[in-house]
């Protein structure tokens, strides 16, 4: 039975050959490799931190700069990627991002000090930021409306798989060498191999981008309508010519979008741009990266050893992968808004419970909370349920919405602003958690719970359902 492109445009649905779903899946997987590198590049440094501090006799703040420089680069890369994608195309932007990942992996693996490592990490961050913009925009623009949510969710799946593979790779390399500080294959120190391990997926990403079609929305915007028509025949079938006309009406082919195109409304930017910015920032303000960056604090407080805490972190990343698969299965059936609402409710309850448990827990002589018995088990369950609720809702659905919610003529540029805000929020949450921890974990998780409550209000009040809608109707 062929797939049917069933969209609310008033025209008769067009049958799609069965082979097209597989074709779109392959194209989307190539684009989502940027998401894999996004997760991999930001996480691979975790296994190298101890070895870097020992080899370079680094102070805490210099080491912190090396770790966080990727986040700074990501914000810059995200801000720049929209203009580059609108000027040179989505696939060329992927190739540029691939080059940045390759340079970063090589430079980081060959680093002779933490100062030049920080530069190479910043270069990788530029690639991460670019990938975080171009992948959701491209997938939204190339996918049929009835598959768009599932295919766009591949971005988040690729991110969490990238995180898992980086952690697993670091563990395997360190175990093979005996330590991240020990010599590995060919006498090269193990931590250098951890950075080099990013080379194969970075090269594959660039090669893949050479063989996938350009976005038809970009092609129409550049006046290359015959090329767009060829791509759209695989998506729209016989209605491709009328789709070209629709796209032409929604873009201005003689004008490359600039920041001035985003201005409007009472608060300086178009309302839809503000909604995208707040949506992206809330994804971070609910504290998800605290669970992944600082999870050992939680698990050791519950009573687990450092080794077991690392194992639990890996298990948590697997949980995140599995729940993202749930989102892929239901985002085009249930819709984007219901998933966000359910996720917000679950996150608010679980984070609120964690805030209560840590806020009322007794402390040891060093001031750390101690959870014993039922309280420790409850916190462990609550933290994993929190990851579950985030994993099928705000994790993947935010990227789906950011890729499709903006009008054609400003999509890439508006998405770049929202993605930059997301990276700034990521940096802010990650940088402030140690200070909040000093005040008390109860306060920290209480703030994230408050953000989850606000995310519920925001989703109900400001998010419009986009399931099954054509991009030209946004």
C-alpha positions in Angstrom: 0.0 0.0 0.0 1.7 3.3 -1.0 2.1 6.2 1.5 -0.4 9.0 1.1 0.7 12.6 1.5 -2.3 13.7 3.5 -2.1 17.4 4.1 -4.7 20.0 5.0 -4.3 22.1 1.8 -7.6 21.4 0.2 -6.1 19.6 -2.8 -6.4 15.9 -3.5 -3.8 13.7 -1.8 -1.1 12.3 -4.1 0.1 8.7 -3.8 3.8 8.3 -3.0 5.8 5.3 -4.0 6.8 3.0 -1.1 10.5 3.5 -1.9 10.3 7.2 -1.2 10.0 6.7 2.6 13.3 4.8 2.6 14.8 7.6 0.4 13.8 10.3 2.8 15.0 8.3 5.8 18.5 7.9 4.2 18.6 11.7 3.4 17.5 12.6 6.9 20.0 10.3 8.5 22.8 12.0 6.6 21.6 15.4 7.7 21.2 14.1 11.3 24.8 13.0 11.3 25.4 16.6 12.3 23.3 15.9 15.4 25.5 12.9 16.1 28.6 15.0 15.9 26.8 17.7 18.0 26.4 15.1 20.9 29.7 13.4 20.3 31.9 16.5 20.2 30.4 18.1 23.3 30.7 14.9 25.3 34.0 13.3 24.2 36.0 15.6 26.4 34.5 14.1 29.5 36.8 11.1 29.4 39.9 13.3 28.9 39.5 15.8 31.8 41.6 14.0 34.4 44.4 13.2 32.0 44.5 16.8 30.6 44.7 18.2 34.1 47.6 15.9 35.0 49.6 16.2 31.7 49.3 20.0 31.5 49.3 20.7 35.2 46.3 22.9 34.6 44.5 25.1 37.0 40.8 24.6 37.4 39.8 27.8 35.5 42.0 27.0 32.5 40.7 23.5 32.4 37.2 24.9 32.7 37.9 27.2 29.7 39.0 24.2 27.6 35.8 22.3 28.5 33.4 25.2 28.0 35.0 26.7 24.9 33.0 24.3 22.7 29.8 25.8 24.1 31.0 29.3 23.3 31.9 28.2 19.8 28.5 26.6 19.5 26.7 29.9 20.2 28.8 31.7 17.6 28.3 28.9 15.1 24.6 28.8 15.5 24.3 32.6 15.1 26.3 32.5 11.9 24.8 29.3 10.3 21.5 30.8 9.4 23.0 33.5 7.2 25.5 31.0 5.6 22.7 28.5 4.9 20.5 31.2 3.3 23.4 32.4 1.2 25.2 29.2 0.2 22.7 26.5 0.8 21.9 23.9 3.4 24.1 21.1 2.0 27.1 23.4 1.6 26.7 24.5 5.2 26.8 20.8 6.2 30.1 20.4 4.3 31.5 23.5 6.1 30.4 22.0 9.5 32.1 18.7 8.6 35.3 20.5 7.9 35.2 22.3 11.2 34.6 18.9 13.0 37.6 17.4 11.2 39.9 20.3 12.1 38.7 20.2 15.7 39.3 16.4 16.1 42.8 16.6 14.6 43.8 19.7 16.4 42.5 18.5 19.8 44.2 15.2 19.4 47.5 16.9 18.6 47.2 19.7 21.2 50.4 20.7 23.0 48.7 22.9 25.6 45.3 23.6 27.1 45.4 27.0 25.4 45.5 25.6 21.8 43.2 22.8 22.9 40.6 25.5 23.8 41.0 27.0 20.3 40.4 23.6 18.6 37.4 22.9 20.9 36.0 26.3 19.9 36.4 25.4 16.3 34.5 22.2 16.9 31.9 24.3 18.7 31.4 26.3 15.5 30.6 23.1 13.7 28.2 22.0 16.5 26.4 25.3 16.3 26.1 25.1 12.5 24.9 21.5 12.7 22.3 22.4 15.3 20.8 24.9 12.9 21.1 23.3 9.4 20.0 19.8 10.3 16.5 20.6 11.6 15.9 23.3 8.9 17.0 20.9 6.1 15.0 17.9 7.3 11.9 20.1 7.8 12.3 21.5 4.2 13.0 18.1 2.5 10.5 15.8 4.3 6.8 15.2 3.3 4.4 16.8 5.8 3.1 13.4 7.1 6.7 12.2 7.9 8.2 15.5 8.9 7.9 15.0 12.7 9.4 11.6 12.7 12.2 12.4 10.4 13.0 15.7 12.2 13.1 13.8 15.5 16.1 11.9 14.1 18.1 15.0 15.0 17.6 14.5 18.8 18.0 10.8 18.4 21.4 11.4 16.7 22.4 13.8 19.5 21.7 11.3 22.3 23.3 8.5 20.4 26.4 10.7 19.8 26.6 11.4 23.6 26.3 7.7 24.3 29.0 6.7 21.8 31.4 9.4 23.1 31.0 8.1 26.6 31.3 4.5 25.5 34.3 5.2 23.3 36.1 7.1 26.1 35.5 4.2 28.4 36.7 1.6 25.9 39.9 3.5 25.0 40.7 4.2 28.6 40.1 0.6 29.5 42.3 -0.7 26.7 45.2 1.6 27.7 44.6 1.2 31.4 44.0 4.9 31.8 43.4 8.0 29.7 46.9 9.1 30.6 48.6 6.0 29.4 50.0 5.3 26.0 47.6 3.6 23.6 48.0 2.4 20.0 51.3 3.3 18.3 52.4 4.9 21.6 49.9 7.8 21.3 48.4 8.8 24.6 44.9 7.4 25.1 43.2 10.8 25.6 44.4 11.9 22.2 42.7 8.8 20.6 39.5 9.9 22.3 39.6 13.1 20.3 40.8 11.4 17.1 37.7 9.0 17.4 35.6 11.9 16.1 37.3 11.9 12.7 35.4 9.0 11.0 31.8 10.4 11.6 33.0 13.9 10.7 34.4 12.7 7.3 31.3 10.5 6.7 29.1 13.6 7.4 30.9 15.7 4.7 30.9 12.9 2.2 27.2 12.2 2.8 26.3 15.9 2.3 27.8 15.7 -1.2 25.2 13.2 -2.3 21.9 14.5 -0.9 19.7 17.0 -2.7 19.6 20.6 -1.8 16.5 22.0 0.0 13.7 22.8 -2.5 12.7 25.9 -0.4 16.3 27.2 -0.7 16.4 26.5 -4.5 13.1 28.3 -5.1 14.4 31.3 -3.0 17.5 31.4 -5.3 15.4 31.2 -8.5 16.6 27.7 -9.3 13.1 26.4 -9.8 13.9 23.6 -12.3 16.2 22.0 -9.7 13.6 22.5 -7.0 11.0 20.9 -9.2 13.1 17.8 -9.7 13.5 17.4 -5.9 9.9 18.1 -5.2 8.7 15.4 -7.7 10.1 12.8 -5.2 8.1 14.5 -2.4 4.9 15.8 -4.0 4.5 13.6 -7.1 2.4 15.1 -9.8 1.6 18.2 -7.7 5.2 19.3 -7.6 4.7 22.2 -10.1 1.9 23.7 -7.9 4.1 23.3 -4.8 6.8 25.3 -6.5 4.2 28.1 -7.1 3.2 27.9 -3.4 6.8 28.1 -2.2 7.5 31.0 -4.6 4.7 33.0 -3.0 6.1 32.4 0.5 9.7 33.4 -0.2 11.4 36.4 -1.8 13.8 35.1 -4.4 15.6 38.4 -4.8 16.4 38.9 -1.2 18.7 37.0 1.2 17.2 37.3 4.7 18.9 39.6 7.2 18.4 40.4 10.9 16.1 43.3 9.9 13.6 40.8 8.5 13.1 39.4 12.1 12.2 42.8 13.5 8.6 43.6 14.4 6.1 43.6 17.2 6.2 45.4 20.5 9.4 43.8 21.8 11.7 44.3 18.8 11.3 40.9 17.1 8.5 39.1 15.4 6.3 37.2 17.9 7.1 33.8 16.3 10.8 34.5 16.7 10.4 35.2 20.4 8.4 32.0 20.8 11.2 30.1 19.2 13.8 31.7 21.4 11.9 31.0 24.6 11.1 27.5 23.5 14.8 26.8 22.9 15.9 28.3 26.2 13.3 26.4 28.2 14.7 23.1 26.8 17.9 24.0 28.8 16.4 25.8 31.8 14.6 22.6 32.9 18.1 21.4 33.8 18.6 18.3 31.6 22.3 18.8 31.1 22.9 19.0 34.8 21.7 15.4 35.0 24.4 14.5 32.4 27.2 16.8 33.3 26.9 16.5 37.1 25.1 13.3 37.7 27.8 11.8 39.9 26.9 14.4 42.5 23.4 13.0 42.7 24.3 9.3 42.6 27.2 9.6 45.1 24.8 11.4 47.4 22.5 8.5 47.2 25.4 6.2 48.2 26.8 4.8 45.0 30.5 4.6 44.3 32.2 6.7 41.7 32.5 3.7 39.4 28.8 2.8 39.8 27.9 6.5 39.2 29.6 6.4 35.8 27.7 3.2 34.9 24.4 4.8 36.0 25.2 7.8 33.8 25.7 5.5 30.8 22.4 3.7 31.6 20.7 7.1 31.8 22.0 8.0 28.3 20.5 4.7 27.0 17.2 5.7 28.6 17.4 9.0 26.8 17.8 7.1 23.5 14.9 4.8 24.1 12.5 7.6 25.0 13.5 9.5 21.9 12.4 6.5 19.9 9.0 6.9 21.6 8.8 10.5 20.4 9.7 9.4 16.8 6.8 6.9 17.0 4.2 9.3 18.3 5.1 12.9 17.2 3.2 12.6 13.9 0.3 10.8 15.6 -0.3 12.5 18.9 1.2 15.9 17.8 3.9 18.2 19.0 1.9 20.3 21.5 0.4 17.3 23.5 3.9 15.7 23.9 5.3 19.0 25.2 2.4 19.3 27.7 2.8 15.8 29.0 6.5 16.2 29.3 6.2 19.5 31.2 3.8 17.9 33.7 6.1 14.9 34.2 9.2 17.1 34.6 7.6 19.4 37.0 6.5 16.6 39.3 9.8 14.7 39.2 12.0 17.8 39.6 9.7 19.0 42.4 10.1 15.7 44.2 13.9 15.8 43.8 13.9 19.4 45.1 12.0 18.3 48.2 14.1 15.2 48.8 17.4 17.1 48.6 16.1 20.2 50.3 15.0 18.2 53.4 17.9 15.7 53.5 20.4 15.7 56.3 24.0 16.8 55.4 27.3 15.2 56.1 30.3 17.1 57.7 31.3 18.5 54.3 27.8 19.9 53.7 26.7 17.4 51.1 23.1 16.0 51.4 22.8 12.4 52.4 19.9 10.4 51.1 19.3 7.1 52.8 16.9 4.2 52.5 13.6 5.0 50.8 14.6 8.6 50.1 17.7 7.6 48.1 15.7 5.0 46.0 12.9 7.6 45.4 15.5 10.2 44.2 17.0 7.6 41.8 13.6 6.7 40.4 12.6 10.4 40.1 15.7 11.3 38.2 15.3 8.6 35.7 11.6 9.3 35.2 12.6 13.0 34.7 14.9 11.8 31.8 12.0 9.7 30.4 9.6 12.7 30.4 12.2 15.0 28.8 13.3 12.3 26.3 10.0 11.9 24.6 8.9 15.6 24.7 11.1 18.6 25.1 14.3 16.9 23.9 13.2 15.9 20.3 10.0 18.0 19.9 11.8 21.4 20.4 14.1 20.6 17.4 11.1 19.5 15.3 9.2 22.7 16.0 12.3 24.9 15.5 12.7 23.3 12.1 9.2 23.9 10.9 7.5 26.7 12.9 9.1 29.7 11.1 7.9 31.1 7.7 10.0 29.9 4.7 11.6 33.3 4.0 13.1 33.6 7.5 13.4 29.9 8.6 17.2 29.4 8.7 17.9 32.8 10.1 15.2 32.6 12.9 16.3 29.1 13.7 19.9 30.3 14.1 18.8 33.0 16.6 16.8 30.4 18.6 19.7 27.9 18.5 22.2 30.6 19.7 19.8 31.3 22.6 19.7 27.6 23.4 23.5 27.3 23.6 23.7 30.4 25.8 21.1 28.9 28.1 23.1 25.6 28.1 26.2 27.5 29.1 24.3 29.5 31.8 22.8 26.4 33.4 26.0 24.4 33.3 28.1 27.3 34.7 25.7 28.2 37.5 25.0 24.7 38.8 28.2 24.5 41.0 27.2 27.7 42.7 23.6 26.5 43.2 25.0 23.3 44.5 26.9 25.2 47.2 23.7 26.9 48.2 21.8 23.6 48.2 20.7 20.9 45.7 17.2 21.5 46.9 17.3 25.1 45.6 18.9 24.0 42.3 16.3 21.4 41.5 13.6 23.8 42.7 14.6 26.3 40.1 14.5 23.7 37.4 11.1 22.5 38.6 9.9 26.1 38.4 11.2 26.3 34.8 9.3 23.1 34.0 6.1 24.6 35.5 6.6 27.7 33.3 7.2 25.4 30.3 3.8 23.9 30.8 2.1 27.3 30.8 4.2 28.3 27.7 3.3 25.2 25.8 -0.4 25.6 26.5 -0.5 29.3 25.8 1.9 29.9 22.9 2.6 26.7 21.0 0.4 26.0 18.0 0.1 22.5 16.6 2.0 22.0 13.4 1.3 18.3 12.8 0.5 17.6 9.2 0.7 21.2 8.1 2.7 22.2 5.0 5.6 24.6 5.7 4.0 27.2 3.3 1.1 27.5 5.8 3.3 28.4 8.8 
